[in-house]
Amino acid sequence: MPDIVDDETALEEVIAFLDAPPQAGSAEDERFASRLRQVIAASIPAAEDDDPEDAPTLRLDDDLRDRLEALAKARASHNYFGEHPDGIGPTLGMDVSKA
């Protein structure tokens, strides 16, 4: 599992990876995927009735956010369980990834 960094650092790394994508399946690719998920999660706009403490920690312009979300979706498209490559079994108490 990649080391933990703050959201701003994760954004900087994601942008650097966009300019020079890592080789698929490499440790750098895994780190890129982790940082990409972190950046997207940190920039989810808050709903009107959300607690102010739940406000996004990153503010991205719409074009960058759309580009990152499309990239994340494309990266997960080859996984049967989408963003859950190991399957959803652990939440169900079983491993259905091999089914």
SULLINHU-V428865 format. One record per residue. RES is the residue in three letters. SS is DSSP state (@ for helix, = for strand, . for the rest). PHI is phi as a letter, one per 20 degrees, with the letter a starting at -180 (NA if undefined). BURIAL is + if it has 24 or more other ideal C-beta (glycine too) atoms within 12 Angstrom, else -. Layout:
RES&SS&PHI&BURIAL / RES&SS&PHI&BURIAL
This chain:
MET&.&NA&- / PRO&.&f&- / ASP&.&f&- / ILE&.&e&- / VAL&.&c&- / ASP&.&f&- / ASP&@&f&+ / GLU&@&f&- / THR&@&f&- / ALA&@&f&+ / LEU&@&f&+ / GLU&@&f&- / GLU&@&f&+ / VAL&@&f&+ / ILE&@&f&- / ALA&@&f&- / PHE&@&f&+ / LEU&@&f&- / ASP&@&f&- / ALA&.&b&- / PRO&.&g&- / PRO&.&f&+ / GLN&.&f&- / ALA&.&g&- / GLY&.&n&- / SER&.&e&- / ALA&@&f&- / GLU&@&f&- / ASP&@&f&- / GLU&@&f&- / ARG&@&f&+ / PHE&@&g&+ / ALA&@&f&+ / SER&@&f&+ / ARG&@&f&+ / LEU&@&f&+ / ARG&@&f&+ / GLN&@&f&+ / VAL&@&f&+ / ILE&@&f&+ / ALA&@&f&+ / ALA&@&f&+ / SER&.&d&+ / ILE&.&f&- / PRO&.&f&- / ALA&.&f&- / ALA&.&f&- / GLU&.&g&- / ASP&.&e&- / ASP&.&f&- / ASP&.&f&- / PRO&@&g&- / GLU&@&f&- / ASP&@&e&- / ALA&.&f&- / PRO&.&f&- / THR&.&e&- / LEU&.&c&+ / ARG&.&d&- / LEU&.&d&+ / ASP&.&f&- / ASP&@&g&- / ASP&@&f&- / LEU&@&f&- / ARG&@&f&+ / ASP&@&f&- / ARG&@&f&- / LEU&@&f&+ / GLU&@&f&- / ALA&@&f&- / LEU&@&f&+ / ALA&@&f&+ / LYS&@&f&- / ALA&@&f&- / ARG&@&f&+ / ALA&@&e&- / SER&.&f&- / HIS&.&e&- / ASN&.&e&- / TYR&.&g&- / PHE&.&d&- / GLY&.&m&- / GLU&.&f&- / HIS&.&d&- / PRO&.&f&- / ASP&.&e&- / GLY&.&n&- / ILE&.&e&- / GLY&@&g&- / PRO&@&g&- / THR&@&f&- / LEU&@&e&- / GLY&.&n&- / MET&.&b&- / ASP&.&d&- / VAL&.&d&- / SER&.&f&- / LYS&.&e&- / ALA&.&f&-
